[in-house]
Amino acid sequence: MKNNSLEKQLADYQKRVEKYLQKGSIEQKRCHSEHNTTIKFIIPLLKILGWYPESKFMEFEYTVKGREIKRPKRVDIVLYTQDSEKPKILVEIKRIQDELGTGRQLLRYLHATGIKYGIYTNGREIRLLDNRTPTKYIPEGLFIIKVEDFIKYKDVLAVFSKNSI
């Protein structure tokens, strides 16, 4: 993906988020669920990074089981690489209007599945977690990027691109 193209797409995405966040906007007055956040913000962001929902590389509502998980749970999105049987990245999504919180839920999913990396996002902020953090700790993440810094840190965001994983 060309950096200029990536920069323009990230700028357009940033404008969409800013428009949503404007106080009194029509979009903000509507009830926004996690599902709406996924469709209107997260999938478009993942598309910018080369992940397409209709491809074999993205799956929704992936079942997570393990000793740290009492009952099977579902992670919102998983991302696969070319020949992987097991997902490479778990993506846990919160509503765009909500703060992200600790990410402990995603960390439990990472430990239960043995998957190394997870993306925790609300569309306004992206946090990369890895499974080296013990679940008893509050995960800080490897890094956090806020939407207003997406262009500034586009090279870091490109790490999430399908071509980089």
Secondary structure, DSSP 8 states (H G I E B T S, - for coil): --HHHHHHHHHHHHHHHHHHHSTT-HHHHS---HHHHIIIIIHHHHHHTT--TTSTTEEEEEEEEETTEEEEEEEEEEE--TT-SS-SEEEEE--TTS-----HHHHHHHHHHT--EEEEE-SSEEEEEETTS-TTS----SEEEEGGGTTTTHHHHGGGSTTT-
